[in-house]
Amino acid sequence: MSNIIKFSEVESKILNIRNMHVILDRDVAVLYGVETKRINEAVRNNSDKFPGGYIITLDNEEHSNLRSIFSTANTSSMTRVPPTAFTEKGLYMLATILKSPQATQTTRLLLGEIFIVLNNYKVEGYMSHTSL
């Protein structure tokens, strides 16, 4: 695998939106080594695999908050498509669609380590990740 993903790279991309740990579509695309539009196409072409609770579409207020928190982020107010965010279940389902070695390696890291750590934080009442 040419591009090994580190725990810290993934952990820094996890946000808390609507009391859920999520990763934005643009960050998932970077981690999986594809363009954001490919992630969204995969979801659109397999919508039956993404029921409620698997992905969320940020509303205008959440998108605005995101832009203010990450002023250098690629979250232009001119974007035509509101950002989406993947929950743990959504990332797992996405991994069944994207078959690249980098997607597989990233998913193993996400599901095998990071969300376990985050669930422990939730149980302990501790939240260190960015909340919107």
N, C-alpha and C positions, 0 to 999 in steps of 0.2 A: 504494500500500500504506500503510495507516494506521499501522502499528506496526512501524517498522524496527528490527530486532534488531541489536545491536552485538556485535562479536567478543568483547569482554570479558564481556558478559552470558552468553554461551554457554560460553565457556572456564571460567568460574567454577563451572559446574554439572557439569563432567566429573569423574567419580570413577574410581579404579582399584579394581575389584573382581574378584577371581580372576584377577589379572594381565591384565585387559581394561579398556580405556577405555570407560566407559558413562555414560549419563545416565539418572537415575531417571524413572519414568513421570510423577511429579508435575511434574518440571522440564520434561520434554518437553511436557506439557500447557500449562504457562505459556508456553513458547516458541512453541508452535503456536496459542495463543489459544483453547484448548478446555478442558473439564473433564477431570480425570484419568479419570473413569469412561468418558468417550468414547474416550480412548486405549485403555483396556483392553477396551472393547466392540469396537473395531476389530480388535484382536488376536484376541479370542475368535471373532469372526465370520469371520475370515480366517486361522484357525490354520494352514492349509496353506502360507501364505506366510512363516511364522516357524518354520523348523526349528531344531534345536539350534544354539547359537552366535549366534542373532539377538537373543534376549532371555534374560535370566536372572531367576529369582525368588530374591530374597534369602532366606537361611535365617535362623533365629532369632538366631544369633550375629551375622551381618552386620547384621541389622535393629537389634539392640541396640547394636552399635558405631556405627551411623549415628546413632541417637538420642543417644549420648553425645558424638559429634563435633559434631553440629549440634543443640545442646540447644534452640534456638528453632525448629527445623524442624517442619513439620507431619508428624511421624512418630510419632504416638501409639502407645503400647503397646496401646491398646484397638482398634486398627484390625482389621477383620475379614479384610482381604485383605493378604497380605504384599506389600511393594513389588516392582515389577519394574524391571529396568534394560535399556536398549536399547544394543546394540553398534552400531558403524558400519553393519553390514549391516542390522540391525533398523530403524535410523532411515531408511535408504534404502527399505526395504520399506514402512514406515509411510507414507512420503511418496507411495507409489503408491496408497495407500488414501485418505488425507486430501487433499482437493483444494482447500483454501482458499488464497488468495493468501499469507497469512501462513505457512502450512505450507510452501509452495513456496519462499518467500524464506528461511525458516529452514533448510530442508534444503540449499539451495544454499550457505548460509554454512557449515553443518556439514560437508558433504562437500567443498566447494570450498576451504576454508581451515583449519578447526580440526583435522580429523583428519589432514591433511597435516602440520601443525605437530606434533601429538602423535606421529605415526609417526617424525618426525625426532628427537624427544626419545627415543623408544624405541631408535632406532639409535645415538644418542650415549650411551645409558646414563643419561640424565637424566630424572627424574620429579619434577615440582613439584606435581602434582595430588594431592588427598586420596586416600589408600589405605585400604581397609578390610581 
